[in-house]
Amino acid sequence: MAYNFEDKQQEASNMLAKVAEQMGTEDMHQAARVFRAVLQAIRDRLPIHDAIRFSAGLPIIWKGVYFDQYNPTVVPVRMQHRQEWINFIRSKNAFAANNDFQQDSEIIESFQAVFKALHCCIPTQDLQRIKNAMHQDIQELLEV
């Protein structure tokens, strides 16, 4: 069977649409910036094995975004407080930091929206593993 790039593109677009829906926006560019920032922040918070396992459920195009600039020698990044997590997400995308993440509440809402959207492609036990990898302050933001 031939590899169908159009199908992979459609899967990625569907995932992005779910993120945008959870964010309450029709701006796909904003949804993509936010999704990228949150995905990469989650990735860097996880031990290598969990980061790879988590990526298995992502559409192939989003896997590329997820692993872009990944440095497994510096993970998992340790964080003790919610504010550290907020700042870490903000640091993942400069354009998003200046346009989408001006208020801390926007970052929290975006993180929650992405996590909810991930329910469509990531098994519940993997989402629970991600939640458990977060500090208690951050876990309180998430529903699995």
N, CA, C and O atoms as a GROMACS GRO file, in nm:
protein
  576
    1MET      N    1   0.084  -0.118   0.000
    1MET     CA    2   0.000   0.000   0.000
    1MET      C    3   0.088   0.124   0.000
    1MET      O    4   0.187   0.130   0.073
    2ALA      N    5   0.053   0.220  -0.080
    2ALA     CA    6   0.132   0.343  -0.092
    2ALA      C    7   0.110   0.432   0.030
    2ALA      O    8   0.004   0.432   0.092
    3TYR      N    9   0.213   0.507   0.062
    3TYR     CA   10   0.205   0.602   0.173
    3TYR      C   11   0.128   0.724   0.124
    3TYR      O   12   0.165   0.784   0.023
    4ASN      N   13   0.025   0.761   0.193
    4ASN     CA   14  -0.060   0.869   0.148
    4ASN      C   15  -0.038   0.993   0.236
    4ASN      O   16  -0.088   1.001   0.348
    5PHE      N   17   0.037   1.088   0.183
    5PHE     CA   18   0.067   1.210   0.257
    5PHE      C   19  -0.057   1.292   0.285
    5PHE      O   20  -0.066   1.360   0.388
    6GLU      N   21  -0.154   1.287   0.194
    6GLU     CA   22  -0.277   1.364   0.215
    6GLU      C   23  -0.352   1.315   0.338
    6GLU      O   24  -0.410   1.395   0.412
    7ASP      N   25  -0.352   1.184   0.359
    7ASP     CA   26  -0.417   1.130   0.479
    7ASP      C   27  -0.347   1.178   0.606
    7ASP      O   28  -0.413   1.212   0.704
    8LYS      N   29  -0.215   1.180   0.603
    8LYS     CA   30  -0.138   1.226   0.720
    8LYS      C   31  -0.163   1.374   0.746
    8LYS      O   32  -0.173   1.416   0.861
    9GLN      N   33  -0.172   1.451   0.639
    9GLN     CA   34  -0.202   1.592   0.653
    9GLN      C   35  -0.342   1.611   0.713
    9GLN      O   36  -0.363   1.698   0.797
   10GLN      N   37  -0.436   1.531   0.668
   10GLN     CA   38  -0.573   1.541   0.720
   10GLN      C   39  -0.579   1.504   0.868
   10GLN      O   40  -0.650   1.569   0.945
   11GLU      N   41  -0.505   1.400   0.908
   11GLU     CA   42  -0.500   1.362   1.050
   11GLU      C   43  -0.446   1.478   1.134
   11GLU      O   44  -0.498   1.507   1.241
   12ALA      N   45  -0.340   1.541   1.085
   12ALA     CA   46  -0.281   1.654   1.158
   12ALA      C   47  -0.379   1.771   1.164
   12ALA      O   48  -0.391   1.837   1.268
   13SER      N   49  -0.447   1.797   1.055
   13SER     CA   50  -0.546   1.906   1.052
   13SER      C   51  -0.662   1.878   1.146
   13SER      O   52  -0.711   1.969   1.214
   14ASN      N   53  -0.705   1.753   1.152
   14ASN     CA   54  -0.814   1.716   1.244
   14ASN      C   55  -0.771   1.737   1.389
   14ASN      O   56  -0.849   1.787   1.471
   15MET      N   57  -0.647   1.700   1.421
   15MET     CA   58  -0.596   1.720   1.557
   15MET      C   59  -0.591   1.869   1.589
   15MET      O   60  -0.631   1.910   1.698
   16LEU      N   61  -0.543   1.948   1.496
   16LEU     CA   62  -0.536   2.093   1.517
   16LEU      C   63  -0.676   2.152   1.535
   16LEU      O   64  -0.696   2.242   1.616
   17ALA      N   65  -0.772   2.102   1.459
   17ALA     CA   66  -0.910   2.150   1.473
   17ALA      C   67  -0.965   2.120   1.612
   17ALA      O   68  -1.039   2.200   1.668
   18LYS      N   69  -0.929   2.005   1.667
   18LYS     CA   70  -0.972   1.970   1.803
   18LYS      C   71  -0.910   2.066   1.906
   18LYS      O   72  -0.977   2.108   2.001
   19VAL      N   73  -0.784   2.100   1.885
   19VAL     CA   74  -0.718   2.196   1.974
   19VAL      C   75  -0.789   2.331   1.964
   19VAL      O   76  -0.821   2.393   2.066
   20ALA      N   77  -0.812   2.377   1.842
   20ALA     CA   78  -0.879   2.506   1.821
   20ALA      C   79  -1.018   2.506   1.884
   20ALA      O   80  -1.058   2.605   1.946
   21GLU      N   81  -1.089   2.398   1.868
   21GLU     CA   82  -1.223   2.386   1.927
   21GLU      C   83  -1.216   2.398   2.079
   21GLU      O   84  -1.295   2.471   2.140
   22GLN      N   85  -1.124   2.327   2.141
   22GLN     CA   86  -1.109   2.333   2.287
   22GLN      C   87  -1.067   2.473   2.332
   22GLN      O   88  -1.103   2.517   2.441
   23MET      N   89  -0.990   2.542   2.248
   23MET     CA   90  -0.948   2.678   2.281
   23MET      C   91  -1.059   2.779   2.258
   23MET      O   92  -1.054   2.891   2.310
   24GLY      N   93  -1.159   2.741   2.180
   24GLY     CA   94  -1.267   2.833   2.147
   24GLY      C   95  -1.226   2.936   2.043
   24GLY      O   96  -1.270   3.051   2.048
   25THR      N   97  -1.141   2.895   1.948
   25THR     CA   98  -1.096   2.986   1.844
   25THR      C   99  -1.112   2.922   1.707
   25THR      O  100  -1.113   2.800   1.694
   26GLU      N  101  -1.124   3.006   1.606
   26GLU     CA  102  -1.122   2.959   1.468
   26GLU      C  103  -0.988   2.989   1.403
   26GLU      O  104  -0.965   2.954   1.287
   27ASP      N  105  -0.899   3.054   1.476
   27ASP     CA  106  -0.767   3.092   1.425
   27ASP      C  107  -0.673   2.971   1.433
   27ASP      O  108  -0.619   2.941   1.539
   28MET      N  109  -0.655   2.904   1.321
   28MET     CA  110  -0.572   2.784   1.318
   28MET      C  111  -0.424   2.816   1.339
   28MET      O  112  -0.349   2.731   1.389
   29HIS      N  113  -0.381   2.935   1.302
   29HIS     CA  114  -0.242   2.974   1.326
   29HIS      C  115  -0.216   2.986   1.476
   29HIS      O  116  -0.114   2.939   1.526
   30GLN      N  117  -0.309   3.048   1.546
   30GLN     CA  118  -0.296   3.059   1.691
   30GLN      C  119  -0.299   2.921   1.755
   30GLN      O  120  -0.218   2.890   1.842
   31ALA      N  121  -0.392   2.838   1.712
   31ALA     CA  122  -0.402   2.703   1.768
   31ALA      C  123  -0.273   2.625   1.745
   31ALA      O  124  -0.229   2.551   1.834
   32ALA      N  125  -0.212   2.640   1.629
   32ALA     CA  126  -0.087   2.569   1.598
   32ALA      C  127   0.027   2.618   1.686
   32ALA      O  128   0.106   2.538   1.735
   33ARG      N  129   0.037   2.749   1.707
   33ARG     CA  130   0.143   2.804   1.793
   33ARG      C  131   0.127   2.751   1.936
   33ARG      O  132   0.224   2.708   1.998
   34VAL      N  133   0.006   2.756   1.985
   34VAL     CA  134  -0.022   2.711   2.121
   34VAL      C  135   0.003   2.561   2.133
   34VAL      O  136   0.066   2.516   2.229
   35PHE      N  137  -0.045   2.484   2.037
   35PHE     CA  138  -0.028   2.339   2.041
   35PHE      C  139   0.120   2.304   2.042
   35PHE      O  140   0.163   2.218   2.119
   36ARG      N  141   0.197   2.370   1.958
   36ARG     CA  142   0.341   2.343   1.953
   36ARG      C  143   0.407   2.374   2.088
   36ARG      O  144   0.483   2.293   2.140
   37ALA      N  145   0.377   2.491   2.143
   37ALA     CA  146   0.439   2.531   2.269
   37ALA      C  147   0.405   2.433   2.381
   37ALA      O  148   0.493   2.392   2.457
   38VAL      N  149   0.279   2.395   2.390
   38VAL     CA  150   0.238   2.304   2.497
   38VAL      C  151   0.295   2.164   2.475
   38VAL      O  152   0.342   2.101   2.569
   39LEU      N  153   0.290   2.115   2.351
   39LEU     CA  154   0.347   1.982   2.322
   39LEU      C  155   0.494   1.975   2.362
   39LEU      O  156   0.537   1.879   2.427
   40GLN      N  157   0.570   2.077   2.323
   40GLN     CA  158   0.713   2.074   2.352
   40GLN      C  159   0.742   2.093   2.500
   40GLN      O  160   0.840   2.040   2.551
   41ALA      N  161   0.658   2.167   2.569
   41ALA     CA  162   0.675   2.180   2.714
   41ALA      C  163   0.648   2.047   2.783
   41ALA      O  164   0.722   2.006   2.872
   42ILE      N  165   0.540   1.980   2.742
   42ILE     CA  166   0.510   1.847   2.798
   42ILE      C  167   0.627   1.752   2.770
   42ILE      O  168   0.672   1.682   2.860
   43ARG      N  169   0.674   1.752   2.648
   43ARG     CA  170   0.784   1.664   2.608
   43ARG      C  171   0.905   1.681   2.699
   43ARG      O  172   0.964   1.583   2.744
   44ASP      N  173   0.941   1.806   2.725
   44ASP     CA  174   1.062   1.833   2.804
   44ASP      C  175   1.042   1.806   2.953
   44ASP      O  176   1.140   1.800   3.027
   45ARG      N  177   0.920   1.791   2.996
   45ARG     CA  178   0.892   1.761   3.136
   45ARG      C  179   0.896   1.611   3.163
   45ARG      O  180   0.907   1.568   3.278
   46LEU      N  181   0.889   1.531   3.056
   46LEU     CA  182   0.881   1.386   3.071
   46LEU      C  183   1.017   1.319   3.061
   46LEU      O  184   1.105   1.367   2.988
   47PRO      N  185   1.036   1.209   3.133
   47PRO     CA  186   1.155   1.125   3.109
   47PRO      C  187   1.152   1.074   2.964
   47PRO      O  188   1.044   1.066   2.904
   48ILE      N  189   1.266   1.042   2.910
   48ILE     CA  190   1.278   1.004   2.768
   48ILE      C  191   1.178   0.895   2.729
   48ILE      O  192   1.108   0.908   2.628
   49HIS      N  193   1.172   0.788   2.806
   49HIS     CA  194   1.083   0.677   2.772
   49HIS      C  195   0.937   0.723   2.763
   49HIS      O  196   0.866   0.687   2.669
   50ASP      N  197   0.893   0.803   2.859
   50ASP     CA  198   0.755   0.851   2.858
   50ASP      C  199   0.730   0.949   2.744
   50ASP      O  200   0.622   0.949   2.685
   51ALA      N  201   0.830   1.030   2.712
   51ALA     CA  202   0.816   1.125   2.600
   51ALA      C  203   0.796   1.051   2.468
   51ALA      O  204   0.714   1.090   2.386
   52ILE      N  205   0.872   0.945   2.450
   52ILE     CA  206   0.860   0.866   2.327
   52ILE      C  207   0.726   0.793   2.324
   52ILE      O  208   0.659   0.789   2.220
   53ARG      N  209   0.688   0.735   2.435
   53ARG     CA  210   0.560   0.664   2.442
   53ARG      C  211   0.443   0.759   2.412
   53ARG      O  212   0.351   0.724   2.338
   54PHE      N  213   0.448   0.878   2.469
   54PHE     CA  214   0.344   0.977   2.447
   54PHE      C  215   0.332   1.011   2.298
   54PHE      O  216   0.222   1.025   2.246
   55SER      N  217   0.446   1.025   2.231
   55SER     CA  218   0.445   1.066   2.090
   55SER      C  219   0.379   0.963   1.999
   55SER      O  220   0.335   0.998   1.890
   56ALA      N  221   0.372   0.838   2.042
   56ALA     CA  222   0.318   0.732   1.957
   56ALA      C  223   0.175   0.760   1.913
   56ALA      O  224   0.134   0.717   1.805
   57GLY      N  225   0.098   0.830   1.994
   57GLY     CA  226  -0.041   0.856   1.960
   57GLY      C  227  -0.063   0.980   1.875
   57GLY      O  228  -0.174   1.003   1.827
   58LEU      N  229   0.041   1.058   1.856
   58LEU     CA  230   0.026   1.182   1.779
   58LEU      C  231   0.026   1.154   1.629
   58LEU      O  232   0.094   1.063   1.583
   59PRO      N  233  -0.051   1.232   1.553
   59PRO     CA  234  -0.040   1.223   1.407
   59PRO      C  235   0.105   1.251   1.365
   59PRO      O  236   0.174   1.329   1.430
   60ILE      N  237   0.150   1.188   1.258
   60ILE     CA  238   0.290   1.191   1.218
   60ILE      C  239   0.345   1.334   1.204
   60ILE      O  240   0.458   1.359   1.244
   61ILE      N  241   0.268   1.424   1.150
   61ILE     CA  242   0.317   1.562   1.133
   61ILE      C  243   0.339   1.626   1.270
   61ILE      O  244   0.437   1.699   1.288
   62TRP      N  245   0.250   1.601   1.364
   62TRP     CA  246   0.267   1.658   1.498
   62TRP      C  247   0.380   1.590   1.573
   62TRP      O  248   0.438   1.651   1.664
   63LYS      N  249   0.413   1.466   1.538
   63LYS     CA  250   0.532   1.403   1.596
   63LYS      C  251   0.657   1.480   1.558
   63LYS      O  252   0.746   1.501   1.641
   64GLY      N  253   0.663   1.524   1.433
   64GLY     CA  254   0.777   1.604   1.389
   64GLY      C  255   0.788   1.734   1.466
   64GLY      O  256   0.897   1.773   1.507
   65VAL      N  257   0.676   1.800   1.487
   65VAL     CA  258   0.673   1.924   1.566
   65VAL      C  259   0.714   1.894   1.710
   65VAL      O  260   0.792   1.968   1.770
   66TYR      N  261   0.662   1.787   1.762
   66TYR     CA  262   0.690   1.746   1.900
   66TYR      C  263   0.839   1.725   1.923
   66TYR      O  264   0.893   1.770   2.024
   67PHE      N  265   0.905   1.658   1.831
   67PHE     CA  266   1.048   1.627   1.848
   67PHE      C  267   1.141   1.736   1.795
   67PHE      O  268   1.262   1.726   1.814
   68ASP      N  269   1.088   1.838   1.730
   68ASP     CA  270   1.172   1.947   1.680
   68ASP      C  271   1.249   2.010   1.796
   68ASP      O  272   1.190   2.051   1.896
   69GLN      N  273   1.380   2.019   1.783
   69GLN     CA  274   1.470   2.078   1.882
   69GLN      C  275   1.474   2.001   2.014
   69GLN      O  276   1.506   2.058   2.118
   70TYR      N  277   1.441   1.873   2.011
   70TYR     CA  278   1.443   1.791   2.132
   70TYR      C  279   1.587   1.762   2.173
   70TYR      O  280   1.670   1.725   2.089
   71ASN      N  281   1.616   1.780   2.300
   71ASN     CA  282   1.749   1.749   2.353
   71ASN      C  283   1.731   1.653   2.470
   71ASN      O  284   1.708   1.697   2.583
   72PRO      N  285   1.741   1.523   2.446
   72PRO     CA  286   1.714   1.426   2.552
   72PRO      C  287   1.817   1.427   2.665
   72PRO      O  288   1.796   1.362   2.768
   73THR      N  289   1.927   1.499   2.649
   73THR     CA  290   2.027   1.504   2.756
   73THR      C  291   1.988   1.598   2.869
   73THR      O  292   2.053   1.597   2.974
   74VAL      N  293   1.885   1.678   2.850
   74VAL     CA  294   1.848   1.776   2.954
   74VAL      C  295   1.707   1.754   3.009
   74VAL      O  296   1.650   1.843   3.072
   75VAL      N  297   1.652   1.636   2.986
   75VAL     CA  298   1.517   1.609   3.035
   75VAL      C  299   1.520   1.500   3.141
   75VAL      O  300   1.614   1.420   3.142
   76PRO      N  301   1.424   1.495   3.228
   76PRO     CA  302   1.310   1.585   3.239
   76PRO      C  303   1.348   1.716   3.311
   76PRO      O  304   1.425   1.715   3.407
   77VAL      N  305   1.293   1.824   3.262
   77VAL     CA  306   1.312   1.954   3.326
   77VAL      C  307   1.232   1.953   3.456
   77VAL      O  308   1.115   1.915   3.457
   78ARG      N  309   1.295   1.994   3.563
   78ARG     CA  310   1.229   1.995   3.695
   78ARG      C  311   1.160   2.129   3.719
   78ARG      O  312   1.214   2.236   3.689
   79MET      N  313   1.040   2.120   3.773
   79MET     CA  314   0.964   2.239   3.809
   79MET      C  315   0.891   2.213   3.938
   79MET      O  316   0.836   2.105   3.959
   80GLN      N  317   0.891   2.310   4.024
   80GLN     CA  318   0.828   2.294   4.155
   80GLN      C  319   0.697   2.370   4.169
   80GLN      O  320   0.616   2.339   4.257
   81HIS      N  321   0.675   2.470   4.084
   81HIS     CA  322   0.559   2.556   4.103
   81HIS      C  323   0.488   2.582   3.971
   81HIS      O  324   0.548   2.573   3.864
   82ARG      N  325   0.362   2.614   3.982
   82ARG     CA  326   0.280   2.645   3.865
   82ARG      C  327   0.340   2.759   3.783
   82ARG      O  328   0.338   2.755   3.660
   83GLN      N  329   0.393   2.861   3.850
   83GLN     CA  330   0.448   2.975   3.777
   83GLN      C  331   0.568   2.933   3.691
   83GLN      O  332   0.586   2.986   3.581
   84GLU      N  333   0.649   2.840   3.739
   84GLU     CA  334   0.760   2.790   3.658
   84GLU      C  335   0.707   2.722   3.531
   84GLU      O  336   0.763   2.740   3.423
   85TRP      N  337   0.600   2.645   3.545
   85TRP     CA  338   0.541   2.577   3.430
   85TRP      C  339   0.484   2.678   3.331
   85TRP      O  340   0.503   2.663   3.210
   86ILE      N  341   0.417   2.778   3.380
   86ILE     CA  342   0.361   2.883   3.295
   86ILE      C  343   0.473   2.950   3.216
   86ILE      O  344   0.462   2.968   3.095
   87ASN      N  345   0.580   2.987   3.284
   87ASN     CA  346   0.692   3.052   3.216
   87ASN      C  347   0.760   2.959   3.118
   87ASN      O  348   0.807   3.003   3.013
   88PHE      N  349   0.766   2.831   3.150
   88PHE     CA  350   0.828   2.733   3.062
   88PHE      C  351   0.749   2.719   2.932
   88PHE      O  352   0.807   2.718   2.824
   89ILE      N  353   0.617   2.710   2.942
   89ILE     CA  354   0.534   2.704   2.821
   89ILE      C  355   0.554   2.831   2.740
   89ILE      O  356   0.571   2.824   2.618
   90ARG      N  357   0.553   2.944   2.805
   90ARG     CA  358   0.572   3.072   2.736
   90ARG      C  359   0.705   3.074   2.660
   90ARG      O  360   0.713   3.131   2.551
   91SER      N  361   0.808   3.013   2.717
   91SER     CA  362   0.941   3.015   2.655
   91SER      C  363   0.952   2.927   2.530
   91SER      O  364   1.049   2.938   2.456
   92LYS      N  365   0.855   2.842   2.507
   92LYS     CA  366   0.863   2.746   2.397
   92LYS      C  367   0.833   2.806   2.260
   92LYS      O  368   0.866   2.746   2.158
   93ASN      N  369   0.771   2.923   2.255
   93ASN     CA  370   0.739   2.985   2.126
   93ASN      C  371   0.734   3.136   2.145
   93ASN      O  372   0.641   3.188   2.207
   94ALA      N  373   0.834   3.205   2.092
   94ALA     CA  374   0.845   3.350   2.112
   94ALA      C  375   0.726   3.424   2.053
   94ALA      O  376   0.675   3.518   2.114
   95PHE      N  377   0.679   3.382   1.936
   95PHE     CA  378   0.565   3.450   1.875
   95PHE      C  379   0.440   3.430   1.961
   95PHE      O  380   0.364   3.524   1.982
   96ALA      N  381   0.420   3.310   2.008
   96ALA     CA  382   0.306   3.283   2.096
   96ALA      C  383   0.319   3.362   2.225
   96ALA      O  384   0.220   3.414   2.277
   97ALA      N  385   0.441   3.372   2.278
   97ALA     CA  386   0.462   3.447   2.402
   97ALA      C  387   0.419   3.592   2.387
   97ALA      O  388   0.364   3.650   2.480
   98ASN      N  389   0.443   3.649   2.270
   98ASN     CA  390   0.411   3.790   2.248
   98ASN      C  391   0.267   3.812   2.202
   98ASN      O  392   0.217   3.925   2.210
   99ASN      N  393   0.201   3.708   2.154
   99ASN     CA  394   0.068   3.726   2.097
   99ASN      C  395  -0.042   3.646   2.166
   99ASN      O  396  -0.154   3.694   2.180
  100ASP      N  397  -0.010   3.526   2.207
  100ASP     CA  398  -0.113   3.436   2.260
  100ASP      C  399  -0.103   3.416   2.411
  100ASP      O  400  -0.200   3.376   2.475
  101PHE      N  401   0.013   3.444   2.466
  101PHE     CA  402   0.040   3.414   2.607
  101PHE      C  403   0.074   3.540   2.686
  101PHE      O  404   0.168   3.540   2.766
  102GLN      N  405   0.002   3.646   2.665
  102GLN     CA  406   0.034   3.770   2.735
  102GLN      C  407  -0.005   3.764   2.882
  102GLN      O  408   0.059   3.827   2.966
  103GLN      N  409  -0.107   3.689   2.912
  103GLN     CA  410  -0.152   3.673   3.051
  103GLN      C  411  -0.128   3.528   3.094
  103GLN      O  412  -0.142   3.435   3.014
  104ASP      N  413  -0.093   3.510   3.219
  104ASP     CA  414  -0.073   3.374   3.270
  104ASP      C  415  -0.198   3.289   3.254
  104ASP      O  416  -0.189   3.169   3.227
  105SER      N  417  -0.314   3.351   3.270
  105SER     CA  418  -0.439   3.276   3.256
  105SER      C  419  -0.456   3.220   3.115
  105SER      O  420  -0.516   3.114   3.098
  106GLU      N  421  -0.404   3.290   3.014
  106GLU     CA  422  -0.413   3.240   2.876
  106GLU      C  423  -0.330   3.112   2.860
  106GLU      O  424  -0.368   3.022   2.786
  107ILE      N  425  -0.218   3.107   2.928
  107ILE     CA  426  -0.133   2.988   2.920
  107ILE      C  427  -0.201   2.871   2.989
  107ILE      O  428  -0.203   2.760   2.935
  108ILE      N  429  -0.256   2.894   3.106
  108ILE     CA  430  -0.326   2.787   3.178
  108ILE      C  431  -0.442   2.734   3.095
  108ILE      O  432  -0.459   2.613   3.081
  109GLU      N  433  -0.522   2.824   3.039
  109GLU     CA  434  -0.637   2.783   2.958
  109GLU      C  435  -0.591   2.707   2.833
  109GLU      O  436  -0.654   2.609   2.792
  110SER      N  437  -0.482   2.752   2.773
  110SER     CA  438  -0.429   2.685   2.654
  110SER      C  439  -0.378   2.545   2.688
  110SER      O  440  -0.403   2.450   2.615
  111PHE      N  441  -0.307   2.534   2.799
  111PHE     CA  442  -0.256   2.404   2.844
  111PHE      C  443  -0.372   2.308   2.867
  111PHE      O  444  -0.368   2.193   2.823
  112GLN      N  445  -0.476   2.355   2.934
  112GLN     CA  446  -0.592   2.270   2.960
  112GLN      C  447  -0.663   2.232   2.830
  112GLN      O  448  -0.707   2.118   2.814
  113ALA      N  449  -0.673   2.326   2.736
  113ALA     CA  450  -0.739   2.298   2.608
  113ALA      C  451  -0.663   2.193   2.528
  113ALA      O  452  -0.723   2.102   2.472
  114VAL      N  453  -0.531   2.205   2.524
  114VAL     CA  454  -0.450   2.106   2.451
  114VAL      C  455  -0.464   1.970   2.517
  114VAL      O  456  -0.480   1.869   2.448
  115PHE      N  457  -0.458   1.966   2.648
  115PHE     CA  458  -0.469   1.838   2.719
  115PHE      C  459  -0.604   1.772   2.690
  115PHE      O  460  -0.609   1.650   2.670
  116LYS      N  461  -0.711   1.850   2.687
  116LYS     CA  462  -0.843   1.794   2.655
  116LYS      C  463  -0.847   1.743   2.512
  116LYS      O  464  -0.904   1.637   2.485
  117ALA      N  465  -0.787   1.817   2.420
  117ALA     CA  466  -0.786   1.775   2.280
  117ALA      C  467  -0.706   1.646   2.260
  117ALA      O  468  -0.738   1.567   2.172
  118LEU      N  469  -0.605   1.626   2.341
  118LEU     CA  470  -0.521   1.506   2.329
  118LEU      C  471  -0.598   1.378   2.361
  118LEU      O  472  -0.555   1.269   2.324
  119HIS      N  473  -0.710   1.391   2.431
  119HIS     CA  474  -0.790   1.272   2.464
  119HIS      C  475  -0.834   1.196   2.338
  119HIS      O  476  -0.864   1.077   2.346
  120CYS      N  477  -0.838   1.263   2.224
  120CYS     CA  478  -0.884   1.196   2.102
  120CYS      C  479  -0.780   1.100   2.045
  120CYS      O  480  -0.816   1.011   1.968
  121CYS      N  481  -0.653   1.117   2.080
  121CYS     CA  482  -0.551   1.033   2.016
  121CYS      C  483  -0.453   0.968   2.113
  121CYS      O  484  -0.377   0.880   2.073
  122ILE      N  485  -0.454   1.008   2.238
  122ILE     CA  486  -0.361   0.953   2.336
  122ILE      C  487  -0.440   0.868   2.436
  122ILE      O  488  -0.540   0.916   2.490
  123PRO      N  489  -0.398   0.745   2.460
  123PRO     CA  490  -0.469   0.661   2.557
  123PRO      C  491  -0.474   0.724   2.697
  123PRO      O  492  -0.382   0.795   2.738
  124THR      N  493  -0.582   0.698   2.767
  124THR     CA  494  -0.603   0.756   2.900
  124THR      C  495  -0.487   0.727   2.994
  124THR      O  496  -0.446   0.815   3.069
  125GLN      N  497  -0.434   0.605   2.991
  125GLN     CA  498  -0.324   0.572   3.082
  125GLN      C  499  -0.199   0.656   3.051
  125GLN      O  500  -0.123   0.688   3.142
  126ASP      N  501  -0.177   0.690   2.924
  126ASP     CA  502  -0.063   0.776   2.890
  126ASP      C  503  -0.087   0.920   2.935
  126ASP      O  504   0.006   0.987   2.980
  127LEU      N  505  -0.211   0.966   2.923
  127LEU     CA  506  -0.242   1.100   2.974
  127LEU      C  507  -0.227   1.105   3.125
  127LEU      O  508  -0.181   1.204   3.181
  128GLN      N  509  -0.266   0.998   3.192
  128GLN     CA  510  -0.249   0.991   3.337
  128GLN      C  511  -0.101   0.992   3.373
  128GLN      O  512  -0.062   1.055   3.471
  129ARG      N  513  -0.018   0.924   3.295
  129ARG     CA  514   0.126   0.922   3.317
  129ARG      C  515   0.184   1.064   3.303
  129ARG      O  516   0.271   1.105   3.380
  130ILE      N  517   0.135   1.137   3.205
  130ILE     CA  518   0.180   1.275   3.185
  130ILE      C  519   0.139   1.359   3.306
  130ILE      O  520   0.220   1.434   3.361
  131LYS      N  521   0.015   1.345   3.346
  131LYS     CA  522  -0.034   1.420   3.462
  131LYS      C  523   0.050   1.388   3.585
  131LYS      O  524   0.087   1.479   3.660
  132ASN      N  525   0.080   1.261   3.606
  132ASN     CA  526   0.159   1.221   3.723
  132ASN      C  527   0.302   1.274   3.719
  132ASN      O  528   0.365   1.288   3.824
  133ALA      N  529   0.353   1.302   3.600
  133ALA     CA  530   0.489   1.355   3.587
  133ALA      C  531   0.497   1.503   3.624
  133ALA      O  532   0.606   1.558   3.642
  134MET      N  533   0.382   1.566   3.636
  134MET     CA  534   0.377   1.708   3.669
  134MET      C  535   0.377   1.728   3.821
  134MET      O  536   0.338   1.639   3.897
  135HIS      N  537   0.422   1.845   3.862
  135HIS     CA  538   0.416   1.881   4.003
  135HIS      C  539   0.269   1.896   4.044
  135HIS      O  540   0.184   1.921   3.959
  136GLN      N  541   0.241   1.879   4.171
  136GLN     CA  542   0.104   1.885   4.223
  136GLN      C  543   0.031   2.012   4.180
  136GLN      O  544  -0.087   2.008   4.145
  137ASP      N  545   0.100   2.125   4.182
  137ASP     CA  546   0.040   2.252   4.139
  137ASP      C  547  -0.014   2.244   3.996
  137ASP      O  548  -0.117   2.304   3.964
  138ILE      N  549   0.056   2.170   3.912
  138ILE     CA  550   0.019   2.158   3.772
  138ILE      C  551  -0.087   2.050   3.754
  138ILE      O  552  -0.179   2.065   3.673
  139GLN      N  553  -0.075   1.941   3.830
  139GLN     CA  554  -0.173   1.832   3.821
  139GLN      C  555  -0.314   1.881   3.846
  139GLN      O  556  -0.410   1.832   3.787
  140GLU      N  557  -0.327   1.978   3.935
  140GLU     CA  558  -0.459   2.030   3.970
  140GLU      C  559  -0.531   2.095   3.852
  140GLU      O  560  -0.652   2.114   3.855
  141LEU      N  561  -0.456   2.129   3.747
  141LEU     CA  562  -0.514   2.193   3.629
  141LEU      C  563  -0.574   2.094   3.531
  141LEU      O  564  -0.649   2.133   3.441
  142LEU      N  565  -0.542   1.965   3.547
  142LEU     CA  566  -0.573   1.866   3.444
  142LEU      C  567  -0.679   1.766   3.487
  142LEU      O  568  -0.687   1.726   3.602
  143GLU      N  569  -0.760   1.727   3.388
  143GLU     CA  570  -0.857   1.620   3.406
  143GLU      C  571  -0.819   1.506   3.313
  143GLU      O  572  -0.788   1.528   3.196
  144VAL      N  573  -0.821   1.386   3.366
  144VAL     CA  574  -0.793   1.268   3.281
  144VAL      C  575  -0.917   1.182   3.276
  144VAL      O  576  -0.918   1.078   3.211
   0.00000   0.00000   0.00000
